[in-house]
Amino acid sequence: MLFSEIPYRLEFLDNFYLKFVSESLLYLRNFVLYICLWVFGYLCLCCIVYRKYARRLPTRTRGALRAKRVLIVIAHPDDECMFFGPTIYRLCEQGAEVYMLCLSHGNFEGKGHIRMQELWDACKELGVSDHNVCLINDTRLPDNPKVQWPVPVVAKLIEHQVEALDIDTLVTFDRGGVSSHPNHAAVFYAVAYMFVEKVMPEKCTVYTLDSVNILRKYLGFLDLPLSFLLSSKRYFLRWTESRRVLRAMKRHKSQMVWFRYLYVIFSRYMVINTLRKISLADIELELEVDD
């Protein structure tokens, strides 16, 4: 290589790298611009859905289940606020008689006696009468993610409540249990057991709360368009109404550690519930997937 050619090659390399950097920056700028436009468009869509459905429609048409006597089955005290708040609030507002069955007293951290009272206080805040709350204290059903609850025992407890209270609508967790907690999933499998064993009353309609992926779970209000698109049965709250659920959650003082505050701020379950009606055919399909 001649020494005279070196400056020309260096100049060529400089021009190449400058062109590469400038084109990369232009691509990055356009990419960021497109992302911002998509985000802005989605935010506008959320506002449109909220304004059209949450503010203008009469209360009784927003996701009504046409239920008269409803049993909400949960695993621990605070599940009613953290996951089922919008459903409970709206059903009470619509005049349904709402009953609560809590299958453990939440003694995982040795605070069971405190959490029992917190459950009653929270339910009262949501509009559920004290007499309509039943809490089970059974050593076979401890608040422990490492313990598998015996499905027949849970099924028998649910069956007893459904028959004793003349329940026409039952609402509980789906197979995912929202947070993948084994105690939550055990409630679903107990309901599945009731279907398979044909002890679920025919007049009782069963709905499960949809478990969503972690991104949607913490979108809060921004999950509204997806909830309307993917589910026909949904309950959602106005900003002012969601404060009621927040106040109920704060009744669980023993559970309000720092990450729970983040949950109540960002979780879509504090403002939106989407439900799915299930039947024996759905149960059999779910169990086949498990196998």
N, C-alpha and C positions, 0 to 999 in steps of 0.2 A: 504494500500500500504506500502510495506517495504521500509525503507529509502535506502536500498541497491539498489533498483530498479530505484530510481530517476535518477541517473547519466546515466543509460542506456536509459531511456525514453528521457532525454534531448539530448543525442547524436543522437537518432533516429530522433527527431524533427529537429535538426541542419542539419542532412544529407538530410532530406526531403526538407527543405527550400533551401538548397544549390543546390540540384538537380533541384528544381522548377525554381530557379532564373537562373541557367546556361542554362536550356532548353528554358526558355523565351527569354534570350539574344540571343541564337542561332537562334530561330525562327525569332526574330526581325531582326537579321543580314541578314538572308536569304531573308526575306521580302523586306528589303531595297535594297538588291542586285538585286532581281527580278525587282523591280520598276526602278532601275537605268538602267538595261538592256533594259526594255521596253521603257524608255525615250530615251535612246541612239539609239535604233532601229528606233523609230519614227522620231527622228531628222535626221537620215540617210535617211529615206524614204522621208522626206520633201526636203532634199538636192537633192535627185535623181529626184523627181518630178519637182523641180525648174529648175534643169540643163537640163532635157530632154525637158520640155515644154516651159519654159520661155526664154531659151537662144537659142535653136536650131531651133525651128519652125519659119517659116516666120511670120511676124506680122499679115498679113491678114488672117491667118488661126486660130488665137487664139480667139475662142469664137465668130466668126463673126456672126452677125444677118442678113447680106445681106440687110442692111437698107440703104436707100438713103436720106430720109427726116425724121428726128427723133425729136420727142417732148418729152423733159424731164419735167415732172410735179412735182414740189416740193411745200412744204408748207411755208417755211421760207428761207430768205437769210442765207447761210452757209450749207443748206441741200445738195446743189450740190457738195460741197467738202467733207463733213463729211460722206456722204453715197454713192453718185453716181460718185465720182471722177474717179475711174478706167474705168467705162463705158463711161463717157464723153470724157476722154482723148483718149481712144482707138478708139471710133467712129470718132472723129475729125481726128485722125491719119490715119484712113482708108478712109478718103475722104467723109464721110457722112456729110450732111448739118444738123447741130444740132441746135435746137431751145430750149429755156428755158422759161417755164411758172412758175413764182413764185406767189403764191396766196395770200401772205401777205407781208407787208414791215417790219415785225419784230419789232413792236413797243412795245413789252411787257415791256421793261425796259425804254421806252421813247427815244430810240435811232434809231427810224425808219428812219429818214433822213440820218443818218450815214450809217446804214446797207444797204440802197438802193444803195449808191455809192459803198460800199464794194462788193455787189453782182456783179456789172458790172466789177469791177477790178478783182475779182476772176474768173469770166467767161472768161475774156480776157486772163488770165494766162493759163486757161485750153484749150484755142483754140476756144472758142465760140465768134463769132462776136457780137459787141455791138448792132447791128440792130436785132440780133436774140434773144435778151433777152426781155421778157415782164414781168413786175411786176404789180400786181393788188393791188390797194389801195381802198378796199371796207370795209366800216364800218361793214358790215355783216360778214366779215372774219377777225376778230382780231387775233393777235398772242397771244393766251391765251389758256392754256390747260384745263381751266374750261368752255370754251365756245364751244358748239357743232355747227360746221359750217352747214348751211342748204345745204343738199346734192344736191337738184335741182339747186341751184345757182352755186355751184362748177361745176356741170355737164354741165351747159349751157356755162360757161366760157371755159371749156376744149373743148366742141363741137365746139365752135366758132373758136378756134385756130386750131383744127384739120382740119376743112373745109377750113379756110382762107389760111392756109399754105400748103395745099395738103399733109398732113402728111401720111406716110405709116407705121410708127412704133412709138408706144407710150410706154414710160417707166416711171413707177412711183412706189410708195410704195405698199406693200402687206397689208393684213388686220392687221398685227401686227405693221406695221409702223416702224420697226427696233427698235425704242426706246419706243414703246407703247404710243407715243404722240397722243392724240385725233385728232389734226389737220392733222397729217400724215394719220391716219386711214380714215379721212373724204375724202381724195383724192381717196383712194381705193373705198370707198362706192359710190363716185360720178361716177367713171368708171363703177362700177357694175350697177348703175342706168342707165347709157347709154346703157349697154348691155341689160338689162331687158326691157327698153323702145324702144329698137331697133333703137337707133339713132347713134350708133357707126358705122362708115363706114366699109363696108365689107373688103375693101382693107387695112384697118389699123390693123396691128398686135399689140397686147398689151402684154407687158412683165411687171412683177412685181419683185421688188427686194426682195430676200429672207430675212426674219427675222430669225436669228439664236439665240440659247440660249446664256446666258451671258458668259459661258465658252468659246464657240467658238468665240463669238464676240470680245474677247480680246486676242485671240491667235495670231493675226497678221499673219505673213508669215506661222506660224505653222499649219494654217487651210487649207493649200493647198491640202493635200491628201484627206481630207474630202470633200472639195469643188469639186474636180474632181470626187470623188466617188458618190456624192449625186446630182450633177447637170450636165446637158449637155450643158447649156448655161452659160458661165462664162467669165469674163474679169479679168485679173490680170496684174500686172505691175512688171517690173524689179526694182531692187533697185534704179537705176539711174532715172527711169521714175517716181517712187513714190515721188521723191523729187519735181517734178513739182506739184503734188497734194498738197504736204506740203506747197509749196510756195503760191499756190492759197488759201489754208486755212489761211495762215498768213495774207492774204489781209483783212480778217475779224478781224481787230485789236480789235474792240470793244468786240468781243466774246472770245478772247484768254486769258481766266483766267487760273489758275493753272491746274484745272482738264481737261481742253481742251488739254493742252500739253500732259497729260497722255493719253488722248484719241488718239491723232494723233500718238503717239508712239506705242501703243499696239493694236489699233483697226484693225481688218481684213478688214474693209470697206475702209481703206486707201490704201490697196493694192489688195483686192479681191472683186469682185462683182459676185454673182451668181443670174441668172435671171430665171424666170419661165414664159413660155408662157401660157396665160389664154384665155379661151373661155366662152361662155354663160353657158355651162355645169359646168365648174369649178366655175363660179360665183354662180350658183344656189346651188351647194354643199356647198360653203362657207356660203351662207346666211342661209341654213338649219342648219348648225353648230351653227351659231349665235342664231337662234331661240331656 
